Amino acid sequence: MAMVKTVSITLPPDLLVKAQELAQREHRTMSELFREALRHYMAGDSQWNSLVTRTRAKGRALGITREVDVERLSDEYRRDKKR
């Protein structure tokens, strides 16, 4: 079996109650609930970084290097859409 470590966290009472209710509804232990939440949080961070990397590359390919470029393109798009 994998080695595990016990950690202690503090939660505001209302958040604790919500977590307990969710764990009970999903037939999970609190440990399972928090492990899953941490996995989702960590995956979301890597997904966000991937999205930022892709959009920055696309922006560079389109010649967007500054915030004013984004504003200009947004204004142009809105003008063209009105026509």
N, C-alpha and C positions, 0 to 999 in steps of 0.2 A: 504494500500500500504506500502511496505517496506520503512524504513527510508533510505535515501541516503545522501551522503556527496559529496560535490564538491571538486575536487583537481585540482591543476594547475601543469602542467609539461612543461619543456622546451625541445625543439627538434631542431636539426640543420635544416636549411631551406630545404635541399634536402630530409631529412627523413620525414619532415612534408608534403611535396608535394607527396611523395610516399604513405604515409598513407592516405592522402585525396583522391588520385586517387583510392586506394584500397577500401576505404569506399564507394566511389561513384560507382565503378564497382560492388560491392556486395550489393548495396542499403542498406547500414548501416549508422548509425550515427558514428561520431568519438568516442563517448562514448562506443557504442556497440563494435566497433573494438578493442579499448584498453581493455575493460573488457574481451573479448574473448582471446586476446593476453596474458593477465595476467593469465587467467585460464589455457591456454596451457603451459605457462611457469611454473606455480606452479605444474601442473600435471607431467610435464617432470621431475621436480626435484624429486618428489616422485617415479617416475618410475626409475630414475637413482639410487636412494638410494636402491630401491628394487633389482635392478640388481646387485649392488655392494654387498649387503648382500648375495644374492644367490651365486654369484661367489666366494666370500670369503669362504662360507660354503663348496662349492664344492672343492675349493683348499685345505682347511684343510683336507677334507675327502681323498684327493689324496696325502696328505703329503707335499703339497706345502706351505711352510711357509716364504720363502725368495725370493727375486728377482732372485738370482742365481739358484733357483729351476726351475723357469720359463724358464730361459735361457737354462738350461741343457735339460729340456723336449723339448723345441723348437729345439735345436740342434739334439736331438735323433729322433724327428719326421722327420726332414729334411733328416737325414741320412737314415732312414728307407724308406722314400718316394723315394729316388734316386735308391734304390735297385730294 
